[in-house]
Amino acid sequence: MSNSFGLPIFRGLSGYRAAWVRGDISAGLSIAAVGLPSAIAYPAIAGLPPETGIYASIAAPLAYAVFGDSRRLIVGPDAATMTVLAAAIVAIAAGVPASAGIDPAGIAAALSIGVGVLCLIARVMRLGVLATFLSRPILAGFFAGISVSILIGQIGRFTGVRIEADGLLAPLVELLQKRDLIHWPTVALALAMFALLQVVKALRFPVPGPVVVVAAAVALSALFDFKGMGIAVVGDIPTGFPTLALPPLASLPIDGFLLGAASVFLVSFGSGIVAARSFGARIGEDVDANGELSGLGSANIASGLFGAFPVSFSDSRTAINLSVGGRSQLAGVVSALALIATLLFLNDALRILPVAALAAILAAAAIGLIDIAELKQVWRISRMEFVFALITMWGAISLGVLNGVVIAIAATLVYLLRNMMYPRDAFLGRIPGRDGFYKLHRRADAQPVPGLVLWMLEGSLLFFNTDYVHDRLRAIIAELPKDTRWFILDASAITQMDSTATAMMDEIREEMAACGIELGLVEVHAEARVLLERAGVIDRIGAGRVFDDLDDALQAFGDQDIKDGAAGR
């Protein structure tokens, strides 16, 4: 079902069956239980109050249930997105006049709306392809860098020391200088909770580790009065659901706001679709990137309007939904209702939750972002892609997360351009007694046709690689046998061509003609042919030297040989 704007409505609930109710309710309660610890912990990455995470975990799933494209994907707070958000908030806050007052929560809400609007614009323009703009190796490197940033950010919460420095080494140096202020009970609790997470994971305990940690930490805090011992606790959390309000968009610097929103959008959507497609493949459900832009955009706008922050597709919540048996977006709705009940009735328990326990959850989540297996596979498959992954990781760690996004984009562009600047080529020949044409470097039994060169270029021919192709052709011409009369360029793999390429083609035609060689073309794509015709290259080559396929070119060359032989007699 869609509205007049083409947005899907209740697609995640379409065709609902009564038999699904029990599974959806169980899945929704499980999602809420698993999502609550991260909902409280993740806002700390961006310096936001814990309730904003709960608000995001309520508003976003409700909006996605209405406008989302998938039945079983669950949206919510995401560690990687929060880290980019933290950097964006800092950058925007630096441009806000001191007299205007800086409200990180208001900036986060505004960015959430900005991300949602970008999603909807991308949906209208069918830019779902942006999801694949950051390759998996570059994302793996970027997330590894982000994980280090998150770990460094937990130093203060692990030690009870107020750390004001930013960067990689500066916080460690500051901790060393303030070592006398380390609160050892906080350190002991944080390490104990982190160890508990690892034990629960290793034992494959049926209850997720963060849920166990939150329950244990709250119980211990009530039993031993952690607040009285000097261990920081979450403190007061507003009771009830937030009110609908528009954040102060007008007071934010437009350049910083747009850059921040674009960075968060690219990372949250790019990484989210990677996770969504992996889950989709597992359950046999196709994930339409353009369709998901509607749901994710609506979820982010709703999150921002209710005072929260940008969200993405949550791998942990989606995994729980699938494992428990959720069949529709009713599971997301139930999880949101369960969190509303938590705000109303479990506020006292959340108030005494130790911050050190949340730091342990964040540290474990950060380590989980480092995909060692993926990096090893990239190393095995392509050393060059591994280098780009390391560059992206270095950028996120050394130059900051927001600059890391720019470096990730730049690394992607450089990698693409490098591959396109040096297109592969091959000489073609025949195998006696067989039809077709074969690459000479692959088949030892393939033989060139005497007097005829069949050459294939594999890649686009554009302004940035024409010099390389020109030099390559000159080198080939210099080494051709003296009896070469025709040079046929197989253009079947040239998908794009521009005016610079047509000029180069005309120059190479002249250089070949000076050597007594005729240039011919085979299987020229329609768009490329139009450009060559407008440039007059086709006329100068001659219509009789432009062929539909290689067989036609070979036949014409043979006919020309016969004519030349008859003329010689």
BAFI-202183 format. One record per residue (C-alpha): x, y, z. Coordinates in pm, whole numbers, m for minus. Layout:
REM BAFI-202183
<atom px="X" py="Y" pz="Z"/>
...
//
This chain:
REM BAFI-202183
<atom px="0" py="0" pz="0"/>
<atom px="131" py="352" pz="m84"/>
<atom px="16" py="708" pz="m27"/>
<atom px="0" py="986" pz="m287"/>
<atom px="372" py="1057" pz="m240"/>
<atom px="468" py="701" pz="m329"/>
<atom px="569" py="611" pz="28"/>
<atom px="477" py="259" pz="140"/>
<atom px="224" py="244" pz="422"/>
<atom px="189" py="m55" pz="655"/>
<atom px="379" py="m276" pz="412"/>
<atom px="546" py="m442" pz="711"/>
<atom px="200" py="m541" pz="838"/>
<atom px="34" py="m632" pz="508"/>
<atom px="m122" py="m977" pz="483"/>
<atom px="m113" py="m1015" pz="860"/>
<atom px="m224" py="m1348" pz="1006"/>
<atom px="m366" py="m1414" pz="1350"/>
<atom px="m118" py="m1699" pz="1396"/>
<atom px="166" py="m1446" pz="1398"/>
<atom px="44" py="m1254" pz="1706"/>
<atom px="207" py="m1474" pz="1969"/>
<atom px="545" py="m1477" pz="1794"/>
<atom px="538" py="m1100" pz="1734"/>
<atom px="455" py="m1023" pz="2098"/>
<atom px="735" py="m1251" pz="2224"/>
<atom px="978" py="m1100" pz="1974"/>
<atom px="875" py="m745" pz="2067"/>
<atom px="933" py="m804" pz="2439"/>
<atom px="1270" py="m964" pz="2361"/>
<atom px="1369" py="m671" pz="2138"/>
<atom px="1283" py="m429" pz="2417"/>
<atom px="1487" py="m629" pz="2671"/>
<atom px="1790" py="m644" pz="2442"/>
<atom px="1749" py="m288" pz="2315"/>
<atom px="1713" py="m120" pz="2655"/>
<atom px="2082" py="m150" pz="2759"/>
<atom px="2208" py="m11" pz="2427"/>
<atom px="1934" py="254" pz="2426"/>
<atom px="2066" py="385" pz="2759"/>
<atom px="2435" py="331" pz="2681"/>
<atom px="2473" py="457" pz="2323"/>
<atom px="2369" py="822" pz="2388"/>
<atom px="2680" py="856" pz="2607"/>
<atom px="2895" py="824" pz="2293"/>
<atom px="2758" py="1159" pz="2175"/>
<atom px="2728" py="1314" pz="2521"/>
<atom px="2348" py="1290" pz="2520"/>
<atom px="2121" py="1207" pz="2815"/>
<atom px="2022" py="838" pz="2840"/>
<atom px="1652" py="900" pz="2790"/>
<atom px="1714" py="1012" pz="2431"/>
<atom px="1812" py="653" pz="2347"/>
<atom px="1484" py="526" pz="2486"/>
<atom px="1292" py="794" pz="2294"/>
<atom px="1470" py="689" pz="1972"/>
<atom px="1387" py="323" pz="2044"/>
<atom px="1020" py="415" pz="2079"/>
<atom px="957" py="671" pz="1805"/>
<atom px="1169" py="513" pz="1529"/>
<atom px="1015" py="160" pz="1532"/>
<atom px="664" py="307" pz="1543"/>
<atom px="734" py="523" pz="1236"/>
<atom px="906" py="235" pz="1057"/>
<atom px="605" py="12" pz="1124"/>
<atom px="398" py="260" pz="922"/>
<atom px="639" py="349" pz="641"/>
<atom px="897" py="68" pz="643"/>
<atom px="945" py="m166" pz="350"/>
<atom px="1048" py="m482" pz="539"/>
<atom px="841" py="m704" pz="766"/>
<atom px="1127" py="m806" pz="996"/>
<atom px="1403" py="m545" pz="1001"/>
<atom px="1418" py="m343" pz="1322"/>
<atom px="1550" py="13" pz="1347"/>
<atom px="1720" py="159" pz="1651"/>
<atom px="2034" py="321" pz="1795"/>
<atom px="2359" py="211" pz="1633"/>
<atom px="2711" py="250" pz="1775"/>
<atom px="2875" py="350" pz="1446"/>
<atom px="2604" py="606" pz="1370"/>
<atom px="2634" py="748" pz="1723"/>
<atom px="3009" py="796" pz="1681"/>
<atom px="2964" py="993" pz="1358"/>
<atom px="2682" py="1185" pz="1527"/>
<atom px="2913" py="1276" pz="1818"/>
<atom px="3168" py="1426" pz="1578"/>
<atom px="2895" py="1612" pz="1390"/>
<atom px="2756" py="1762" pz="1713"/>
<atom px="3102" py="1887" pz="1813"/>
<atom px="3158" py="2042" pz="1468"/>
<atom px="2817" py="2213" pz="1467"/>
<atom px="2850" py="2333" pz="1827"/>
<atom px="3178" py="2503" pz="1736"/>
<atom px="2988" py="2720" pz="1488"/>
<atom px="2706" py="2816" pz="1725"/>
<atom px="2750" py="3159" pz="1894"/>
<atom px="2812" py="3128" pz="2266"/>
<atom px="2522" py="3366" pz="2333"/>
<atom px="2282" py="3127" pz="2158"/>
<atom px="2360" py="2844" pz="2398"/>
<atom px="2463" py="2496" pz="2296"/>
<atom px="2212" py="2215" pz="2332"/>
<atom px="2364" py="1882" pz="2217"/>
<atom px="2028" py="1708" pz="2239"/>
<atom px="1866" py="1975" pz="2021"/>
<atom px="2147" py="1948" pz="1765"/>
<atom px="2111" py="1568" pz="1762"/>
<atom px="1734" py="1595" pz="1708"/>
<atom px="1786" py="1846" pz="1425"/>
<atom px="2041" py="1617" pz="1261"/>
<atom px="1798" py="1328" pz="1290"/>
<atom px="1537" py="1525" pz="1096"/>
<atom px="1805" py="1629" pz="845"/>
<atom px="1906" py="1266" pz="793"/>
<atom px="1542" py="1167" pz="749"/>
<atom px="1484" py="1439" pz="488"/>
<atom px="1798" py="1330" pz="300"/>
<atom px="1665" py="973" pz="302"/>
<atom px="1334" py="1085" pz="152"/>
<atom px="1507" py="1301" pz="m110"/>
<atom px="1728" py="1006" pz="m200"/>
<atom px="1414" py="790" pz="m221"/>
<atom px="1248" py="1028" pz="m467"/>
<atom px="1569" py="1043" pz="m676"/>
<atom px="1612" py="664" pz="m650"/>
<atom px="1958" py="698" pz="m498"/>
<atom px="1949" py="371" pz="m310"/>
<atom px="2272" py="294" pz="m494"/>
<atom px="2442" py="520" pz="m236"/>
<atom px="2413" py="224" pz="1"/>
<atom px="2686" py="52" pz="m196"/>
<atom px="2904" py="361" pz="m229"/>
<atom px="3120" py="263" pz="66"/>
<atom px="3258" py="m81" pz="m12"/>
<atom px="3266" py="m356" pz="249"/>
<atom px="3648" py="m336" pz="293"/>
<atom px="3634" py="41" pz="343"/>
<atom px="3341" py="5" pz="586"/>
<atom px="3535" py="m263" pz="774"/>
<atom px="3832" py="m28" pz="810"/>
<atom px="3611" py="266" pz="904"/>
<atom px="3427" py="68" pz="1173"/>
<atom px="3757" py="m56" pz="1314"/>
<atom px="3866" py="306" pz="1349"/>
<atom px="3532" py="400" pz="1503"/>
<atom px="3565" py="116" pz="1756"/>
<atom px="3896" py="257" pz="1877"/>
<atom px="3731" py="600" pz="1915"/>
<atom px="3450" py="447" pz="2122"/>
<atom px="3697" py="258" pz="2343"/>
<atom px="3898" py="574" pz="2407"/>
<atom px="3576" py="752" pz="2491"/>
<atom px="3502" py="504" pz="2772"/>
<atom px="3821" py="578" pz="2966"/>
<atom px="3648" py="829" pz="3190"/>
<atom px="3352" py="602" pz="3259"/>
<atom px="3580" py="306" pz="3332"/>
<atom px="3797" py="500" pz="3576"/>
<atom px="3569" py="765" pz="3722"/>
<atom px="3815" py="1034" pz="3607"/>
<atom px="3685" py="1334" pz="3413"/>
<atom px="3873" py="1326" pz="3079"/>
<atom px="3856" py="1647" pz="2878"/>
<atom px="4112" py="1575" pz="2603"/>
<atom px="4011" py="1451" pz="2257"/>
<atom px="4188" py="1232" pz="2005"/>
<atom px="4374" py="905" pz="2039"/>
<atom px="4671" py="960" pz="2270"/>
<atom px="4573" py="1281" pz="2451"/>
<atom px="4308" py="1110" pz="2672"/>
<atom px="4560" py="842" pz="2772"/>
<atom px="4817" py="1109" pz="2861"/>
<atom px="4556" py="1298" pz="3062"/>
<atom px="4462" py="979" pz="3248"/>
<atom px="4827" py="926" pz="3336"/>
<atom px="4849" py="1278" pz="3470"/>
<atom px="4532" py="1226" pz="3678"/>
<atom px="4614" py="873" pz="3791"/>
<atom px="4573" py="973" pz="4155"/>
<atom px="4206" py="1049" pz="4085"/>
<atom px="4124" py="699" pz="3953"/>
<atom px="3825" py="556" pz="4140"/>
<atom px="3921" py="193" pz="4181"/>
<atom px="3574" py="62" pz="4280"/>
<atom px="3448" py="203" pz="3948"/>
<atom px="3734" py="32" pz="3764"/>
<atom px="3661" py="m298" pz="3937"/>
<atom px="3289" py="m279" pz="3855"/>
<atom px="3349" py="m188" pz="3490"/>
<atom px="3599" py="m471" pz="3443"/>
<atom px="3369" py="m717" pz="3621"/>
<atom px="3074" py="m622" pz="3398"/>
<atom px="3293" py="m644" pz="3087"/>
<atom px="3414" py="m989" pz="3195"/>
<atom px="3053" py="m1093" pz="3259"/>
<atom px="2964" py="m995" pz="2903"/>
<atom px="3244" py="m1213" pz="2767"/>
<atom px="3145" py="m1509" pz="2986"/>
<atom px="2779" py="m1487" pz="2880"/>
<atom px="2888" py="m1473" pz="2517"/>
<atom px="3131" py="m1764" pz="2552"/>
<atom px="2872" py="m1982" pz="2727"/>
<atom px="2605" py="m1889" pz="2471"/>
<atom px="2372" py="m1804" pz="2756"/>
<atom px="2007" py="m1782" pz="2638"/>
<atom px="1972" py="m1433" pz="2784"/>
<atom px="2176" py="m1168" pz="2596"/>
<atom px="2481" py="m1032" pz="2775"/>
<atom px="2372" py="m666" pz="2799"/>
<atom px="2044" py="m771" pz="2963"/>
<atom px="2234" py="m981" pz="3218"/>
<atom px="2474" py="m694" pz="3289"/>
<atom px="2199" py="m436" pz="3338"/>
<atom px="2002" py="m666" pz="3570"/>
<atom px="2313" py="m759" pz="3771"/>
<atom px="2438" py="m400" pz="3791"/>
<atom px="2101" py="m265" pz="3909"/>
<atom px="2073" py="m541" pz="4171"/>
<atom px="2425" py="m479" pz="4300"/>
<atom px="2369" py="m104" pz="4302"/>
<atom px="2056" py="m144" pz="4514"/>
<atom px="2230" py="m391" pz="4746"/>
<atom px="2555" py="m202" pz="4802"/>
<atom px="2448" py="160" pz="4741"/>
<atom px="2695" py="228" pz="4460"/>
<atom px="2602" py="595" pz="4457"/>
<atom px="2704" py="625" pz="4821"/>
<atom px="3036" py="455" pz="4735"/>
<atom px="3113" py="725" pz="4479"/>
<atom px="3031" py="514" pz="4174"/>
<atom px="2847" py="724" pz="3917"/>
<atom px="2491" py="618" pz="3833"/>
<atom px="2256" py="718" pz="3552"/>
<atom px="2045" py="941" pz="3776"/>
<atom px="1708" py="1093" pz="3702"/>
<atom px="1536" py="994" pz="3378"/>
<atom px="1219" py="1181" pz="3276"/>
<atom px="903" py="980" pz="3328"/>
<atom px="665" py="928" pz="3038"/>
<atom px="679" py="978" pz="2662"/>
<atom px="842" py="1295" pz="2524"/>
<atom px="637" py="1569" pz="2364"/>
<atom px="636" py="1636" pz="1992"/>
<atom px="852" py="1941" pz="1916"/>
<atom px="1058" py="2087" pz="1632"/>
<atom px="1427" py="2129" pz="1727"/>
<atom px="1596" py="2470" pz="1680"/>
<atom px="1702" py="2428" pz="1316"/>
<atom px="1728" py="2802" pz="1241"/>
<atom px="2003" py="2866" pz="1497"/>
<atom px="2243" py="2606" pz="1352"/>
<atom px="2517" py="2690" pz="1098"/>
<atom px="2385" py="2565" pz="766"/>
<atom px="2718" py="2439" pz="631"/>
<atom px="2804" py="2238" pz="941"/>
<atom px="2450" py="2107" pz="967"/>
<atom px="2439" py="1985" pz="607"/>
<atom px="2785" py="1824" pz="631"/>
<atom px="2693" py="1652" pz="956"/>
<atom px="2356" py="1529" pz="827"/>
<atom px="2514" py="1401" pz="505"/>
<atom px="2790" py="1219" pz="696"/>
<atom px="2547" py="1052" pz="935"/>
<atom px="2315" py="964" pz="646"/>
<atom px="2589" py="802" pz="441"/>
<atom px="2728" py="593" pz="727"/>
<atom px="2396" py="494" pz="885"/>
<atom px="2230" py="406" pz="555"/>
<atom px="2538" py="243" pz="403"/>
<atom px="2619" py="26" pz="703"/>
<atom px="2251" py="m35" pz="777"/>
<atom px="2177" py="m170" pz="429"/>
<atom px="2479" py="m402" pz="449"/>
<atom px="2334" py="m548" pz="771"/>
<atom px="1981" py="m550" pz="630"/>
<atom px="2085" py="m739" pz="319"/>
<atom px="2277" py="m997" pz="520"/>
<atom px="1964" py="m1066" pz="727"/>
<atom px="1750" py="m1059" pz="413"/>
<atom px="1969" py="m1324" pz="252"/>
<atom px="1936" py="m1538" pz="564"/>
<atom px="1555" py="m1540" pz="556"/>
<atom px="1514" py="m1525" pz="178"/>
<atom px="1375" py="m1171" pz="178"/>
<atom px="1491" py="m922" pz="m84"/>
<atom px="1595" py="m584" pz="57"/>
<atom px="1518" py="m293" pz="m174"/>
<atom px="1759" py="m9" pz="m89"/>
<atom px="1531" py="254" pz="m247"/>
<atom px="1230" py="118" pz="m61"/>
<atom px="1414" py="114" pz="270"/>
<atom px="1499" py="483" pz="231"/>
<atom px="1131" py="562" pz="300"/>
<atom px="1118" py="366" pz="623"/>
<atom px="1457" py="482" pz="750"/>
<atom px="1380" py="843" pz="659"/>
<atom px="1046" py="834" pz="839"/>
<atom px="1205" py="667" pz="1143"/>
<atom px="1470" py="939" pz="1166"/>
<atom px="1223" py="1223" pz="1126"/>
<atom px="1003" py="1074" pz="1400"/>
<atom px="1306" py="1025" pz="1623"/>
<atom px="1410" py="1389" pz="1577"/>
<atom px="1061" py="1526" pz="1638"/>
<atom px="1050" py="1345" pz="1971"/>
<atom px="1384" py="1478" pz="2093"/>
<atom px="1604" py="1181" pz="2004"/>
<atom px="1884" py="1121" pz="1751"/>
<atom px="1951" py="946" pz="1415"/>
<atom px="1894" py="570" pz="1397"/>
<atom px="1982" py="291" pz="1158"/>
<atom px="1893" py="m73" pz="1103"/>
<atom px="1994" py="m251" pz="1422"/>
<atom px="2170" py="m584" pz="1373"/>
<atom px="2125" py="m696" pz="1736"/>
<atom px="1753" py="m615" pz="1748"/>
<atom px="1688" py="m766" pz="1407"/>
<atom px="1878" py="m1080" pz="1506"/>
<atom px="1663" py="m1117" pz="1820"/>
<atom px="1347" py="m1060" pz="1616"/>
<atom px="1440" py="m1339" pz="1376"/>
<atom px="1557" py="m1581" pz="1644"/>
<atom px="1245" py="m1545" pz="1860"/>
<atom px="1008" py="m1575" pz="1565"/>
<atom px="884" py="m1224" pz="1484"/>
<atom px="693" py="m1219" pz="1156"/>
<atom px="594" py="m856" pz="1108"/>
<atom px="647" py="m498" pz="1224"/>
<atom px="406" py="m563" pz="1509"/>
<atom px="717" py="m685" pz="1693"/>
<atom px="869" py="m336" pz="1661"/>
<atom px="546" py="m179" pz="1785"/>
<atom px="537" py="m412" pz="2087"/>
<atom px="902" py="m328" pz="2168"/>
<atom px="817" py="44" pz="2162"/>
<atom px="517" py="m7" pz="2392"/>
<atom px="732" py="m214" pz="2630"/>
<atom px="986" py="68" pz="2652"/>
<atom px="709" py="319" pz="2723"/>
<atom px="603" py="94" pz="3012"/>
<atom px="966" py="84" pz="3127"/>
<atom px="978" py="463" pz="3142"/>
<atom px="656" py="470" pz="3342"/>
<atom px="713" py="183" pz="3587"/>
<atom px="1086" py="97" pz="3601"/>
<atom px="1226" py="446" pz="3631"/>
<atom px="1362" py="388" pz="3980"/>
<atom px="1564" py="86" pz="3866"/>
<atom px="1715" py="275" pz="3574"/>
<atom px="1805" py="566" pz="3802"/>
<atom px="2053" py="358" pz="4005"/>
<atom px="2210" py="183" pz="3705"/>
<atom px="2591" py="234" pz="3729"/>
<atom px="2749" py="426" pz="3441"/>
<atom px="3043" py="183" pz="3457"/>
<atom px="2810" py="m99" pz="3348"/>
<atom px="2703" py="105" pz="3046"/>
<atom px="3070" py="170" pz="2967"/>
<atom px="3132" py="m204" pz="2968"/>
<atom px="2842" py="m256" pz="2725"/>
<atom px="2979" py="17" pz="2497"/>
<atom px="3331" py="m127" pz="2509"/>
<atom px="3199" py="m471" pz="2414"/>
<atom px="2993" py="m320" pz="2132"/>
<atom px="3299" py="m131" pz="2007"/>
<atom px="3508" py="m447" pz="1998"/>
<atom px="3224" py="m615" pz="1812"/>
<atom px="3257" py="m351" pz="1538"/>
<atom px="3606" py="m478" pz="1453"/>
<atom px="3543" py="m744" pz="1191"/>
<atom px="3873" py="m931" pz="1197"/>
<atom px="3738" py="m1206" pz="973"/>
<atom px="3636" py="m953" pz="708"/>
<atom px="3975" py="m780" pz="720"/>
<atom px="4154" py="m1114" pz="689"/>
<atom px="3943" py="m1204" pz="389"/>
<atom px="4015" py="m868" pz="227"/>
<atom px="4388" py="m930" pz="286"/>
<atom px="4361" py="m1269" pz="116"/>
<atom px="4159" py="m1143" pz="m179"/>
<atom px="4305" py="m799" pz="m253"/>
<atom px="4604" py="m637" pz="m87"/>
<atom px="4514" py="m305" pz="m249"/>
<atom px="4165" py="m304" pz="m95"/>
<atom px="4323" py="m393" pz="239"/>
<atom px="4546" py="m86" pz="209"/>
<atom px="4239" py="131" pz="148"/>
<atom px="4071" py="m25" pz="455"/>
<atom px="4378" py="67" pz="664"/>
<atom px="4376" py="423" pz="527"/>
<atom px="4012" py="460" pz="627"/>
<atom px="4080" py="315" pz="973"/>
<atom px="4372" py="554" pz="1019"/>
<atom px="4156" py="849" pz="913"/>
<atom px="3883" py="770" pz="1165"/>
<atom px="4136" py="724" pz="1447"/>
<atom px="4386" py="1002" pz="1378"/>
<atom px="4180" py="1277" pz="1214"/>
<atom px="3847" py="1230" pz="1386"/>
<atom px="3534" py="1041" pz="1291"/>
<atom px="3381" py="1316" pz="1075"/>
<atom px="3705" py="1355" pz="881"/>
<atom px="3715" py="975" pz="871"/>
<atom px="3388" py="979" pz="674"/>
<atom px="3542" py="1223" pz="426"/>
<atom px="3851" py="1002" pz="399"/>
<atom px="3632" py="695" pz="348"/>
<atom px="3454" py="872" pz="61"/>
<atom px="3783" py="996" pz="m82"/>
<atom px="3937" py="648" pz="m53"/>
<atom px="3639" py="503" pz="m237"/>
<atom px="3671" py="759" pz="m516"/>
<atom px="4046" py="708" pz="m547"/>
<atom px="4001" py="332" pz="m559"/>
<atom px="3733" py="360" pz="m828"/>
<atom px="3936" py="606" pz="m1033"/>
<atom px="4248" py="393" pz="m1005"/>
<atom px="4062" py="92" pz="m1143"/>
<atom px="3908" py="299" pz="m1422"/>
<atom px="4226" py="482" pz="m1516"/>
<atom px="4403" py="166" pz="m1622"/>
<atom px="4152" py="m45" pz="m1818"/>
<atom px="4261" py="m395" pz="m1913"/>
<atom px="4308" py="m496" pz="m2273"/>
<atom px="4360" py="m818" pz="m2466"/>
<atom px="4453" py="m944" pz="m2812"/>
<atom px="4207" py="m1186" pz="m2972"/>
<atom px="4266" py="m1475" pz="m3208"/>
<atom px="4117" py="m1795" pz="m3348"/>
<atom px="4157" py="m2160" pz="m3250"/>
<atom px="4187" py="m2383" pz="m3559"/>
<atom px="3876" py="m2592" pz="m3608"/>
<atom px="3664" py="m2392" pz="m3359"/>
<atom px="3426" py="m2101" pz="m3389"/>
<atom px="3458" py="m1778" pz="m3193"/>
<atom px="3746" py="m1561" pz="m3079"/>
<atom px="3973" py="m1619" pz="m2779"/>
<atom px="4212" py="m1409" pz="m2574"/>
<atom px="4566" py="m1493" pz="m2680"/>
<atom px="4709" py="m1462" pz="m2327"/>
<atom px="4457" py="m1715" pz="m2192"/>
<atom px="4464" py="m1981" pz="m2464"/>
<atom px="4799" py="m2108" pz="m2585"/>
<atom px="4632" py="m2271" pz="m2886"/>
<atom px="4471" py="m1944" pz="m3001"/>
<atom px="4647" py="m1785" pz="m3298"/>
<atom px="4641" py="m1428" pz="m3432"/>
<atom px="4511" py="m1369" pz="m3783"/>
<atom px="4806" py="m1275" pz="m4010"/>
<atom px="4789" py="m911" pz="m4117"/>
<atom px="4497" py="m843" pz="m3880"/>
<atom px="4505" py="m726" pz="m3518"/>
<atom px="4194" py="m788" pz="m3304"/>
<atom px="4225" py="m588" pz="m2983"/>
<atom px="3973" py="m555" pz="m2701"/>
<atom px="3960" py="m270" pz="m2447"/>
<atom px="3779" py="m360" pz="m2123"/>
<atom px="3655" py="m47" pz="m1955"/>
<atom px="3519" py="301" pz="m2012"/>
<atom px="3711" py="543" pz="m2231"/>
<atom px="3693" py="882" pz="m2059"/>
<atom px="3901" py="1198" pz="m2017"/>
<atom px="4104" py="1068" pz="m1721"/>
<atom px="4227" py="750" pz="m1890"/>
<atom px="4261" py="852" pz="m2257"/>
<atom px="4630" py="938" pz="m2216"/>
<atom px="4700" py="593" pz="m2075"/>
<atom px="4505" py="420" pz="m2356"/>
<atom px="4672" py="640" pz="m2617"/>
<atom px="5019" py="551" pz="m2485"/>
<atom px="4922" py="184" pz="m2472"/>
<atom px="4809" py="190" pz="m2837"/>
<atom px="5126" py="368" pz="m2947"/>
<atom px="5334" py="101" pz="m2776"/>
<atom px="5129" py="m170" pz="m2951"/>
<atom px="5164" py="m1" pz="m3292"/>
<atom px="5540" py="20" pz="m3249"/>
<atom px="5562" py="m357" pz="m3200"/>
<atom px="5320" py="m472" pz="m3471"/>
<atom px="5448" py="m702" pz="m3748"/>
<atom px="5530" py="m521" pz="m4072"/>
<atom px="5259" py="m708" pz="m4262"/>
<atom px="4981" py="m569" pz="m4036"/>
<atom px="4718" py="m399" pz="m4253"/>
<atom px="4410" py="m374" pz="m4028"/>
<atom px="4370" py="m293" pz="m3659"/>
<atom px="4022" py="m379" pz="m3531"/>
<atom px="3919" py="m236" pz="m3194"/>
<atom px="3658" py="m453" pz="m3023"/>
<atom px="3451" py="m188" pz="m2840"/>
<atom px="3194" py="m428" pz="m2694"/>
<atom px="3333" py="m373" pz="m2341"/>
<atom px="3361" py="8" pz="m2372"/>
<atom px="3048" py="111" pz="m2185"/>
<atom px="3116" py="487" pz="m2180"/>
<atom px="3298" py="734" pz="m2401"/>
<atom px="3333" py="1114" pz="m2399"/>
<atom px="3452" py="1387" pz="m2635"/>
<atom px="3812" py="1360" pz="m2514"/>
<atom px="3806" py="992" pz="m2606"/>
<atom px="3671" py="1066" pz="m2955"/>
<atom px="3958" py="1311" pz="m3015"/>
<atom px="4206" py="1045" pz="m2901"/>
<atom px="4047" py="791" pz="m3135"/>
<atom px="4089" py="1031" pz="m3427"/>
<atom px="4454" py="1089" pz="m3338"/>
<atom px="4528" py="717" pz="m3317"/>
<atom px="4353" py="667" pz="m3653"/>
<atom px="4590" py="920" pz="m3808"/>
<atom px="4895" py="760" pz="m3645"/>
<atom px="4791" py="417" pz="m3773"/>
<atom px="4725" py="553" pz="m4121"/>
<atom px="5078" py="698" pz="m4125"/>
<atom px="5202" py="342" pz="m4066"/>
<atom px="4984" py="200" pz="m4344"/>
<atom px="4732" py="46" pz="m4099"/>
<atom px="4355" py="88" pz="m4127"/>
<atom px="4157" py="130" pz="m3805"/>
<atom px="3825" py="m49" pz="m3771"/>
<atom px="3562" py="m72" pz="m3494"/>
<atom px="3345" py="m360" pz="m3380"/>
<atom px="3034" py="m363" pz="m3158"/>
<atom px="3032" py="8" pz="m3073"/>
<atom px="2758" py="89" pz="m2821"/>
<atom px="2486" py="324" pz="m2943"/>
<atom px="2580" py="620" pz="m2722"/>
<atom px="2950" py="592" pz="m2808"/>
<atom px="2866" py="565" pz="m3179"/>
<atom px="2659" py="884" pz="m3164"/>
<atom px="2957" py="1071" pz="m3013"/>
<atom px="3196" py="931" pz="m3275"/>
<atom px="2954" py="1030" pz="m3553"/>
<atom px="2914" py="1384" pz="m3419"/>
<atom px="3292" py="1417" pz="m3396"/>
<atom px="3328" py="1298" pz="m3758"/>
<atom px="3545" py="1003" pz="m3653"/>
<atom px="3312" py="744" pz="m3809"/>
<atom px="3323" py="929" pz="m4143"/>
<atom px="3702" py="943" pz="m4138"/>
<atom px="3732" py="577" pz="m4041"/>
<atom px="3476" py="489" pz="m4305"/>
<atom px="3142" py="316" pz="m4263"/>
<atom px="3295" py="7" pz="m4426"/>
<atom px="3529" py="m33" pz="m4129"/>
<atom px="3261" py="m28" pz="m3859"/>
<atom px="3122" py="m377" pz="m3799"/>
<atom px="2846" py="m535" pz="m3595"/>
<atom px="3060" py="m825" pz="m3476"/>
<atom px="3407" py="m979" pz="m3507"/>
<atom px="3293" py="m1237" pz="m3764"/>
<atom px="3185" py="m955" pz="m3996"/>
<atom px="3522" py="m784" pz="m3951"/>
<atom px="3709" py="m1107" pz="m4025"/>
<atom px="3495" py="m1170" pz="m4333"/>
<atom px="3559" py="m816" pz="m4461"/>
<atom px="3933" py="m856" pz="m4404"/>
<atom px="3930" py="m1181" pz="m4601"/>
<atom px="3734" py="m1019" pz="m4884"/>
<atom px="3983" py="m732" pz="m4891"/>
<atom px="4269" py="m983" pz="m4915"/>
<atom px="4100" py="m1147" pz="m5216"/>
<atom px="4049" py="m809" pz="m5384"/>
<atom px="4408" py="m706" pz="m5318"/>
<atom px="4529" py="m1040" pz="m5457"/>
<atom px="4320" py="m1003" pz="m5772"/>
<atom px="4441" py="m648" pz="m5822"/>
<atom px="4799" py="m768" pz="m5784"/>
<atom px="4753" py="m1024" pz="m6063"/>
//
